[in-house]
Amino acid sequence: MPARIRPVRPSTELMGVEVGPPLSPNASPGKRWRFRRNLVIFVAHRQGLSQRLLAEVFDLPRSRIAEIIAEFRQFDREGPEKVREAPPRD
């Protein structure tokens, strides 16, 4: 009988984030959902999407999008003072 293969979760390092903000193991489903949403917002912004577009898509005020980006930026491996540009598009 073949060994059971566990699904591989994408590494946060592949998304450009070395370590994300701590999320307790017993976090509620709502907190986990919010964390994942915020991580998607941060990564999308780093890939070049505007805060205005993200605010429209996620139905949040632009000021909240800016707060989320600032919150996750402190965990960026480049540090909060150095923001990498999005790679050029073909």
C-alpha positions as CSV (number, residue, x, y, z in Angstrom):
1,M,0.0,0.0,0.0
2,P,1.5,3.4,-1.0
3,A,2.4,5.9,1.7
4,R,-0.1,8.6,2.1
5,I,1.0,11.9,0.6
6,R,0.1,15.0,2.4
7,P,-0.7,18.1,0.3
8,V,2.0,20.7,0.3
9,R,1.1,24.1,1.4
10,P,2.7,27.0,-0.5
11,S,5.7,28.4,1.4
12,T,5.3,32.0,2.5
13,E,8.9,32.4,1.3
14,L,7.6,31.8,-2.3
15,M,5.2,34.6,-1.9
16,G,7.9,37.0,-0.9
17,V,7.1,36.9,2.8
18,E,9.6,35.2,5.1
19,V,7.5,35.0,8.2
20,G,4.0,36.3,8.5
21,P,2.4,37.9,11.6
22,P,1.8,35.3,14.3
23,L,-1.5,33.6,14.2
24,S,-2.3,31.5,17.2
25,P,-3.0,27.8,16.6
26,N,-6.4,28.0,18.2
27,A,-7.4,31.1,16.2
28,S,-11.1,31.2,15.2
29,P,-12.1,30.6,11.6
30,G,-12.9,34.3,11.3
31,K,-9.4,35.3,12.4
32,R,-7.8,32.7,10.0
33,W,-9.9,34.0,7.1
34,R,-9.0,37.6,7.9
35,F,-5.3,36.7,8.1
36,R,-5.4,34.9,4.7
37,R,-7.3,37.8,3.1
38,N,-4.8,40.3,4.5
39,L,-1.9,38.2,3.3
40,V,-3.4,38.1,-0.2
41,I,-3.8,41.9,-0.1
42,F,-0.2,42.4,0.9
43,V,1.2,40.0,-1.8
44,A,-1.1,41.5,-4.5
45,H,0.1,45.0,-3.6
46,R,3.7,43.8,-3.8
47,Q,3.0,42.5,-7.3
48,G,1.9,45.9,-8.4
49,L,-1.8,46.1,-7.8
50,S,-2.9,49.5,-6.6
51,Q,-4.4,50.1,-3.2
52,R,-7.5,51.6,-4.9
53,L,-8.1,48.4,-6.9
54,L,-7.6,46.2,-3.8
55,A,-10.0,48.4,-1.9
56,E,-12.6,47.9,-4.6
57,V,-12.1,44.2,-4.9
58,F,-12.2,43.5,-1.2
59,D,-14.8,46.1,-0.4
60,L,-12.6,47.9,2.2
61,P,-11.7,51.5,2.7
62,R,-8.4,52.5,1.1
63,S,-7.2,53.5,4.5
64,R,-7.7,49.9,5.8
65,I,-5.8,48.6,2.8
66,A,-2.9,50.9,3.7
67,E,-3.0,49.7,7.3
68,I,-2.9,46.0,6.2
69,I,0.1,46.7,3.9
70,A,1.9,48.5,6.7
71,E,1.2,45.7,9.2
72,F,2.6,43.0,6.9
73,R,5.5,45.1,5.7
74,Q,7.1,44.9,9.1
75,F,7.4,41.1,8.5
76,D,8.9,41.5,5.1
77,R,12.4,40.1,4.9
78,E,13.6,43.3,3.2
79,G,12.4,45.3,6.1
80,P,9.8,48.1,6.3
81,E,12.1,50.8,4.9
82,K,12.9,48.9,1.6
83,V,10.0,48.0,-0.6
84,R,10.8,45.8,-3.7
85,E,9.2,46.7,-7.0
86,A,7.0,44.3,-8.9
87,P,8.8,42.3,-11.6
88,P,8.4,43.6,-15.1
89,R,5.5,42.2,-17.0
90,D,5.9,40.6,-20.4
